[in-house]
Amino acid sequence: MSHKSSFEQLKGPVLVSACLLGIPCRYNNQSKSHLQILKGIDITPVPVCPEQLGGLPTPRPASYFIGGDGHEVLAGKATLMNREGQDVTGHFINGAVHVCTIAELLKVRYAILKDNSPSCGIHRIWLEDRQVSGQGVTAAMLKRIGISIMNEDGIE
């Protein structure tokens, strides 16, 4: 499936994980530039980094889930810890709330999010020391408010 056909349904403002747009906001102060997703589609990308919006610094220790994914975090049944042993759950929830506020202000209907992220993961997250199926906190919250989410490969 080509990127154009994957993303052709997108119109107007679209939330995009800032790291995919080349902004070095990941935990390791790097990006995961994936600018080809923008080629051939008519959108206004709205860069967001939920972890920065939630108050975490860049760089920062990597974080992982304990007890479930983003849906369980929002239900109060799971947490996020960083590799230094600090509970960072509140930062991830706050970042997700801010991203949802941006989405509502701009009447966003779609988001392209970085998979494998504790915030933006669509299909995969880190649960303790292993990758498992699941969604990040921001992905789960965006889904709750009716935003269509997909990863950088265009997979919903």
N, C-alpha and C positions, 0 to 999 in steps of 0.2 A: 504494500500500500504506500503510495507516495505521500509526502508531507502535505502537498497541496490538497489532495482529495481528503486527507484526514482532517484538515483544518478549514475546508472551504465553507462549512456551515457557520463559521465565526464571523460576526459583524460587530461593528462599534467598539466600545472600550472592552478590553479583555485583560483580566488580571494575568500577569505572567510572573513566575518566580524570577526575582531580580538576577539570581545567579545564572539563569538561562540566557539573559540579555548581556552577559559579560561583566556584570557588576561583582566585584570580589567580596561577597558578603557571607560566604559559607563559613562554617566553623573554623576552617583552616586558612581563612583569608584568601581563598581562591574563588574562581567562578567555574561554572560548567557551561560555558558559552555554547549555545545551540541556536544561533541566529538564523539558520536556514528555515526554522519553523515560521519565520515571518515572510519568507519569499512567496510571492504570488497570492497573498491574502490581504484583504482590505480591512485591517483592524487598527485600533489605537491601543498599543500595548501599555498597560499600567503596571510598572515594576513594583513588586512587593517582596519584602523579606520579613515574614512573620516573626522570626527570632529576633531580628533587630528591632522591629516595631514593639515587641514584647519586653524590650529592655536588656537583652543580652548583648555583650560586647562582641566585636570581631577583631582578632580571632577569639575563639572560646573553646573550651573542652567539648568534644563530641558528646552527644546525649543519646540515650536509649530508653526504651519503654520497660517498665516492670508491671506485669499483671494484665497486659492487654494493649490495644492500639488506641488511636485517637478517640474512637467512639467510647471506649471504656474510660478514658481520661475525662471526657465530657460528662460521663455518668458518675464520676467520682469513684470508680472501681480500679483505676490504674494510675500510675505516676510516671514521671520522667526524671531520670537522674543523669547528671553529667559524669564524665570519667574521673572526676575528682571526688565523687560521692555526694555532691550537693543536689538537693531536690530542686529542680527547675520547672516543675509543673506549672506554677503560676505564670511564669514568663511565657510559656507556650500557649496557655489559655488566653492571656492578655494579647499576645500577638495575633491570635486567631480572631479575637473580638475586633481588633483594629482593622484587620483585613476585611472582615465582614462589613464594618462601618464604611470603608472605602468603596466596597462593592455596592452597597446600598446608595451611597451618595452619588455615584456615577452611573447607577442603574445597569450595572454589569450583569450579564447573563452567563458568561463563560469564564473559565480559568484554565490556564496551561501551567501545570505545577511539576516540580522536580521530584521524580519518583525516588524512593529509598530514603527520603527525608523524614525526620520525626514531626515536622510541620506539614510538609507538602506531599508526602508520599501518597500515591493513589492506590497502588497495588502491593507495595512492599515496604516494610519498616524493619528497624533493628529492635528485636525483643531480647534484652540482655545482650548475649554475645552471638546471636544468630539472626539471619535474615528470615523473616516469615511474611506470609500474606497479611495485609492490614493497611489501614490508612492513617496518615498523620493527623494531628490535632486540627490544623487549619483546613485540610481537605475534608475532614468529617464535619466541621462546623459550616463550611461553604455548602456542602451537600444538604445539610439540615435546612438552610435558608433558600434552597432551590437553585443554586448555581450549578450548571453543568461543568464537571471537572474532567480534565484529561491530562495525561502525562506528556512529556516532551516528544514522545513518539506518536502522539495523536490517539492513544488508546484510552477510551473512557472507562 
